[in-house]
Amino acid sequence: MILVYGLLAIVTAVLFLLFLKKKPPTPPSSKLVVEKVFMFEGMKQLFTNKYFIVLLVVSFIGLGIFNMITTYIELILLPRGFTSIDAGIIGFLMLLGGIIGCVIMSGLSDKFKKRKLLLLISFSMATVSLFVIAFTKDTLLMHIFAFFFGFGLISAFPVALEYAVDLTTPVPEASSNGILVMAGQIGGILFILGLENFRTAAGDYFPALLLEAILMVTCLIIMFFLKEKKSL
């Protein structure tokens, strides 16, 4: 398995080096922003931007929840009568949904320049799916909503990254995106550690899943306060 992973990494690296272009044929914006700000001034602008703070909270909670669920997927499903094979398939469906969702929602975001609307759609899909996952023991429902959970939650992240760039220009995108990614990783660590034993006496993670679903609803509520900003 490690050998296969290594070979895939080598092939990917070679393809990257062969086809990488210094400048993309389609620029990221019609108006190139030359002005940049220094690091400390940029950090100040980021953390005084209320819309960026909303994205920061959403990233922290959203990626934290996804990391926690994918980490404990087998422990979540076994008490409900699923097998380890089922857990692998359901975890795969979450990731597959996320990959497909990123392609579709990112494309729609670039085409229509509607960040807030797409974020609300993605998070609504993920929230409803998580509520179903928290309550259901039906195999078909679990498979379907695992896919849509991944589709909704992971597809929101690239849209949020682009939205953060729109909101925080002229702060370098490396700063805004880097902080959002870091917040998501910190959220993952805290959710994994904090909810490890948040389950019933029978070992069911229903309390943890229900809490996470409620946190997703909270994210949806605060996302309504975002404002659509015209991309450059």
Buried (B, 14 or more C-beta within 10 A) or exposed (E): EEEEEEEEEEEEEEEEEEEEEEEEEEEEEEEEBEEEBEEEEBBEBBEEBEBBEBBBBBBBBBBBBBBBBBBBBBBBBBBBEBEEEBBEBBBBBBBBBBEBBBEBBBEBBBEEBBBBBBBBBBBBBBBBBBBBBBEBEEBEBBEBBBBBBBBBBBBBBBBBBBBBBBBBBEBBBEBBBEBBBEBBBBBBEBBBEEBBEBBEEEEBBBEBBBBBBEBBEBBBEBBEEBEEBEBE
